Amino acid sequence: MAQIQSISEAADRVMAALVSGLEIEFGRAAGAALAARFLGAEEADFLWDARVEERWLGCYYGSEDAGIELDRVRILGRIDGRWFVAVMLVDGDGDAHGMLGKRSFGRAAQARTAFADA
């Protein structure tokens, strides 16, 4: 029997496991705070991995310093119990290189509307 699970559910489980592990190592009070710092430091990667939908917006012409061609991609996802819509910078291999902006939502319907409208 195959078990199907959405990426956002997996992202919530990963976040819960991260908090739990940090609580074991550093104490209950520090676990959530450290997890928030980890999420902030690697936010683009966490959000990219937690996406459930994506839409290509076009090429990104903002920086030619690195010699990498990047695209702008709008994503919809859920992490840590909150829905979000973000615009990511993504290379041709599908790796996130940064984030141009993000909005958070309490409900999936609000996030889906923002994803569709923008």
C-alpha positions as CSV (number, residue, x, y, z in Angstrom):
1,M,0.0,0.0,0.0
2,A,1.5,3.3,-1.0
3,Q,1.3,6.3,1.2
4,I,0.9,9.7,-0.4
5,Q,1.8,12.8,1.5
6,S,2.0,16.4,0.3
7,I,5.4,18.3,0.4
8,S,3.9,20.9,2.8
9,E,3.0,18.1,5.3
10,A,6.6,16.8,5.0
11,A,7.9,20.4,5.6
12,D,5.8,20.7,8.7
13,R,7.2,17.4,10.0
14,V,10.7,18.5,9.2
15,M,10.2,21.7,11.1
16,A,8.7,19.8,14.1
17,A,11.7,17.4,14.0
18,L,14.1,20.3,13.9
19,V,12.5,22.0,16.9
20,S,12.3,18.7,18.8
21,G,16.0,18.0,18.2
22,L,17.1,21.4,19.2
23,E,14.9,21.2,22.4
24,I,16.7,17.9,23.3
25,E,20.1,19.5,22.7
26,F,19.6,23.0,24.1
27,G,16.4,22.9,26.3
28,R,12.8,23.5,25.6
29,A,13.0,27.3,25.7
30,A,15.8,27.5,23.2
31,G,14.4,24.9,20.6
32,A,11.8,27.1,18.9
33,A,14.0,30.2,18.9
34,L,17.0,28.4,17.4
35,A,14.7,26.7,14.8
36,A,13.4,30.2,13.8
37,R,17.0,31.4,13.4
38,F,17.9,28.4,11.2
39,L,14.8,29.0,9.1
40,G,15.7,32.7,8.8
41,A,19.3,31.9,7.7
42,E,18.3,29.4,5.1
43,E,14.8,30.7,4.3
44,A,15.1,30.6,0.5
45,D,16.0,26.9,0.6
46,F,13.4,26.0,3.1
47,L,10.6,27.8,1.2
48,W,11.8,26.3,-2.1
49,D,11.7,22.8,-0.7
50,A,8.2,23.4,0.9
51,R,6.5,24.6,-2.3
52,V,3.4,22.8,-3.6
53,E,3.0,24.9,-6.7
54,E,5.3,27.0,-8.9
55,R,4.9,29.3,-11.9
56,W,7.7,30.7,-14.1
57,L,7.6,34.5,-14.3
58,G,10.5,35.2,-16.6
59,C,14.2,35.8,-16.6
60,Y,16.0,37.8,-13.9
61,Y,18.3,40.5,-15.2
62,G,19.3,41.9,-11.9
63,S,22.8,40.6,-11.5
64,E,25.4,39.3,-14.0
65,D,28.2,39.2,-11.4
66,A,28.0,35.4,-10.8
67,G,27.7,34.5,-14.5
68,I,24.6,32.4,-13.7
69,E,21.4,32.9,-15.6
70,L,18.5,33.0,-13.1
71,D,14.7,32.9,-13.5
72,R,12.0,34.4,-11.4
73,V,9.6,31.7,-10.1
74,R,6.5,32.3,-8.0
75,I,5.9,29.6,-5.5
76,L,3.0,28.6,-3.2
77,G,3.6,26.5,-0.2
78,R,3.2,25.9,3.5
79,I,5.8,25.7,6.2
80,D,5.5,25.7,10.0
81,G,1.7,25.8,9.7
82,R,1.6,29.0,7.6
83,W,0.9,29.4,3.9
84,F,3.1,31.6,1.8
85,V,3.6,33.0,-1.7
86,A,7.1,33.9,-2.6
87,V,9.1,35.0,-5.7
88,M,12.3,33.0,-5.9
89,L,15.5,33.3,-8.0
90,V,16.2,29.9,-9.5
91,D,18.9,28.6,-11.8
92,G,18.5,26.2,-14.7
93,D,19.1,23.2,-12.5
94,G,16.2,24.1,-10.3
95,D,18.2,25.3,-7.3
96,A,17.1,28.4,-5.4
97,H,19.6,31.2,-5.2
98,G,17.5,33.8,-3.3
99,M,14.2,35.3,-2.7
100,L,12.8,38.6,-4.0
101,G,9.7,38.7,-1.7
102,K,7.3,36.7,0.4
103,R,3.9,37.1,1.8
104,S,2.4,34.8,4.6
105,F,-1.2,33.7,5.0
106,G,-3.2,32.0,7.6
107,R,-5.4,30.1,5.1
108,A,-4.7,28.2,2.0
109,A,-7.5,30.0,0.1
110,Q,-5.9,33.4,0.7
111,A,-2.5,32.1,-0.4
112,R,-4.0,30.5,-3.5
113,T,-5.8,33.7,-4.4
114,A,-2.5,35.7,-4.0
115,F,-0.7,33.1,-6.1
116,A,-3.2,33.3,-8.9
117,D,-3.6,37.1,-8.8
118,A,0.0,38.3,-8.8
